[in-house]
Amino acid sequence: APRHLACREMLAAIEKLPKPQADLMVRVATGQSSPADLAHSVDCPVGTVMSRLARARATLRRDMGLAPDAPVTELFW
């Protein structure tokens, strides 16, 4: 049950992100993790993907009450 609640909270937090960031986070959450593949799938440069992901992760850490330096894995468990 706690994991289910955490997933629901994470999805709600992702939905609050700007659309380009939310789209990337959903793709990452479903297993697409290669920056090059992500860039290709959203038709933008790899650098743009990386900066959007960094901003999205920082926002999610803040919104989920995690430390700014918390590992990315804490966002999903």
C-alpha atoms as a printed R data frame, in Angstrom:
   type eleno elety resid chain resno      x      y       z
1  ATOM     1    CA   ALA     A     1  0.000  0.000   0.000
2  ATOM     2    CA   PRO     A     2  2.742  2.577   0.796
3  ATOM     3    CA   ARG     A     3  4.369  2.034  -2.590
4  ATOM     4    CA   HIS     A     4  1.004  2.453  -4.336
5  ATOM     5    CA   LEU     A     5  0.415  5.733  -2.502
6  ATOM     6    CA   ALA     A     6  3.925  6.945  -3.337
7  ATOM     7    CA   CYS     A     7  3.337  6.184  -7.031
8  ATOM     8    CA   ARG     A     8  0.038  8.038  -6.961
9  ATOM     9    CA   GLU     A     9  1.702 11.042  -5.308
10 ATOM    10    CA   MET     A    10  4.524 10.975  -7.860
11 ATOM    11    CA   LEU     A    11  2.092 10.875 -10.785
12 ATOM    12    CA   ALA     A    12  0.162 13.806  -9.322
13 ATOM    13    CA   ALA     A    13  3.420 15.756  -8.903
14 ATOM    14    CA   ILE     A    14  4.482 14.945 -12.481
15 ATOM    15    CA   GLU     A    15  1.130 16.217 -13.798
16 ATOM    16    CA   LYS     A    16  1.882 19.623 -12.228
17 ATOM    17    CA   LEU     A    17  5.143 20.013 -14.174
18 ATOM    18    CA   PRO     A    18  5.278 22.016 -17.410
19 ATOM    19    CA   LYS     A    19  4.159 19.725 -20.247
20 ATOM    20    CA   PRO     A    20  7.612 19.236 -21.858
21 ATOM    21    CA   GLN     A    21  9.079 18.227 -18.488
22 ATOM    22    CA   ALA     A    22  6.111 16.026 -17.588
23 ATOM    23    CA   ASP     A    23  6.274 14.217 -20.939
24 ATOM    24    CA   LEU     A    24  9.933 13.401 -20.410
25 ATOM    25    CA   MET     A    25  9.415 12.250 -16.814
26 ATOM    26    CA   VAL     A    26  6.611  9.909 -17.884
27 ATOM    27    CA   ARG     A    27  8.894  8.424 -20.539
28 ATOM    28    CA   VAL     A    28 11.680  7.958 -17.981
29 ATOM    29    CA   ALA     A    29  9.273  6.424 -15.455
30 ATOM    30    CA   THR     A    30  8.172  3.896 -18.067
31 ATOM    31    CA   GLY     A    31 11.726  2.844 -18.823
32 ATOM    32    CA   GLN     A    32 12.959  5.084 -21.608
33 ATOM    33    CA   SER     A    33 16.204  6.415 -20.191
34 ATOM    34    CA   SER     A    34 18.669  7.012 -22.997
35 ATOM    35    CA   PRO     A    35 19.096 10.775 -23.479
36 ATOM    36    CA   ALA     A    36 19.566 10.232 -27.212
37 ATOM    37    CA   ASP     A    37 16.391  8.130 -27.464
38 ATOM    38    CA   LEU     A    38 14.448 10.657 -25.426
39 ATOM    39    CA   ALA     A    39 15.704 13.502 -27.619
40 ATOM    40    CA   HIS     A    40 14.690 11.606 -30.730
41 ATOM    41    CA   SER     A    41 11.234 10.753 -29.359
42 ATOM    42    CA   VAL     A    42 10.441 14.373 -28.463
43 ATOM    43    CA   ASP     A    43 12.333 15.876 -31.412
44 ATOM    44    CA   CYS     A    44 14.688 18.174 -29.530
45 ATOM    45    CA   PRO     A    45 18.438 18.312 -28.800
46 ATOM    46    CA   VAL     A    46 19.957 16.060 -26.139
47 ATOM    47    CA   GLY     A    47 21.050 19.116 -24.143
48 ATOM    48    CA   THR     A    48 17.465 20.329 -23.994
49 ATOM    49    CA   VAL     A    49 16.320 16.921 -22.758
50 ATOM    50    CA   MET     A    50 18.986 16.896 -20.064
51 ATOM    51    CA   SER     A    51 18.130 20.398 -18.817
52 ATOM    52    CA   ARG     A    52 14.380 19.669 -18.796
53 ATOM    53    CA   LEU     A    53 14.971 16.476 -16.827
54 ATOM    54    CA   ALA     A    54 17.219 18.273 -14.343
55 ATOM    55    CA   ARG     A    55 14.597 20.975 -13.760
56 ATOM    56    CA   ALA     A    56 11.815 18.385 -13.488
57 ATOM    57    CA   ARG     A    57 13.758 16.308 -10.972
58 ATOM    58    CA   ALA     A    58 14.597 19.367  -8.885
59 ATOM    59    CA   THR     A    59 10.931 20.386  -8.816
60 ATOM    60    CA   LEU     A    60  9.799 16.869  -7.946
61 ATOM    61    CA   ARG     A    61 12.332 16.609  -5.122
62 ATOM    62    CA   ARG     A    62 11.038 19.873  -3.701
63 ATOM    63    CA   ASP     A    63  7.365 18.960  -4.153
64 ATOM    64    CA   MET     A    64  7.870 15.488  -2.664
65 ATOM    65    CA   GLY     A    65  9.734 16.866   0.344
66 ATOM    66    CA   LEU     A    66 13.078 15.297  -0.551
67 ATOM    67    CA   ALA     A    67 16.498 16.810  -0.045
68 ATOM    68    CA   PRO     A    68 17.840 18.688  -3.097
69 ATOM    69    CA   ASP     A    69 20.673 16.156  -3.348
70 ATOM    70    CA   ALA     A    70 18.480 13.074  -2.883
71 ATOM    71    CA   PRO     A    71 19.216 10.293  -5.395
72 ATOM    72    CA   VAL     A    72 16.874 10.091  -8.365
73 ATOM    73    CA   THR     A    73 15.826  6.615  -7.241
74 ATOM    74    CA   GLU     A    74 14.073  8.175  -4.229
75 ATOM    75    CA   LEU     A    75 11.695  9.917  -6.603
76 ATOM    76    CA   PHE     A    76 10.270  6.596  -7.721
77 ATOM    77    CA   TRP     A    77 10.217  4.548  -4.481
